Amino acid sequence: MLQIRVYVPHDRLEHVEGMLVEVDGVERIVRVGTTHDGAVMLTADVEHSCADACFTMLAEHLPEADIALIRLDGIQVSDTRPQRGWLASDPDSLAWSEVIAEARTSSRLLGRYLALMAVAGVIAGIGVIEASGILIVGAMAISPDLLPLAAACVGLQQRRPRLFLRSVSTLVVGLGVGTITAGSSAAILRGVGDYSGTLQLASLSSLTHTDATTIMVALAAGVAALLTYETKAGAAVGVAISVTTIPASAYLGVLLFTKNSSGAGGALGVLATNLACLLIGGTLTIVVQQSIRRRRSRRPAPTAPTAPLP
């Protein structure tokens, strides 16, 4: 269940309540209390289908007010009733306002993100050296590159260049850290004599050249990344897109740090192609979702009040 919480100046309270009452899908409007500066806390339960429009309406008419969209976990009587139609709505999906807020957070370059990318690079680098699929999959599960990639898709679809550039920069820096730590691990192992400098190229051929399967996998991964990102589990790291990023970046790092340039250009091409296809697949997923939401919406969006706010 979603809930709108807004602190309204006392002289605008009646008007804001009237706006909310007119929105189909808004219920249980409650005046909770008054703050020390005279603002009244107003809460209302909103259905998922009208949450974004309701949030936008309040933000436009109360630009200086403290407005929040809150998700409450629980079971209601309506949740246990049979639903009509074979295609039900997903209760775990985020409202679009929540997705944008998550994108802003995911686009930031955080220390924890860099640390996880570094650890993923070490494990993936060793997995490349030993041609170990288990280690490479483990590195993909650790890597959090899903977050800035999905944020970049949101910024691209919403035409927000700052969000897009910040997200892409975070993603590139993270992959660079993974490349460096993978290469450093290979250099250390070669220095102590545990790595001869040769790779089992037969088992790593997918990391050195681009073909139709490379593009298909990356496009599908981009779709999966956005679908995962738009749920409550979106912050969890996984292999949704890392299958197309971490192995290639680790392979590139191993080649560069062991002065084995053979295949480095191919690995860089695979990584660049994968990133481009991930962005395309994720962005097209958002475009299709937005189109479906507009067509399926049967409730009219909240309209601005005819009378100006006092």
Secondary structure, DSSP 8 states (H G I E B T S, - for coil): -EEEEEEE-GGGHHHHHHHHHTSTTEEEEEEEEE-TTS-EEEEEEE-HHHHHHHHHHHHHH-TTS-EEEEE-----GGGGS--SSSS---TTB--HHHHHHHHHHHTS--HHHHHHHHHHHHHHHHHHHHT-HHHHHHHHHH--THHHHHHHHHHHHTT-HHHHHHHHHHHHHHHHHHHHHHHHHHHHHHHTTS--S---GGGGGGGT---HHHHHHHHHHHHHHHHHHTBGGGGS--STTGGGTHHHHHHHHHHHHTT--TTHHHHHHHHHHHHHHHHHHHHHHHHHHHHHHHHH--S------SS---
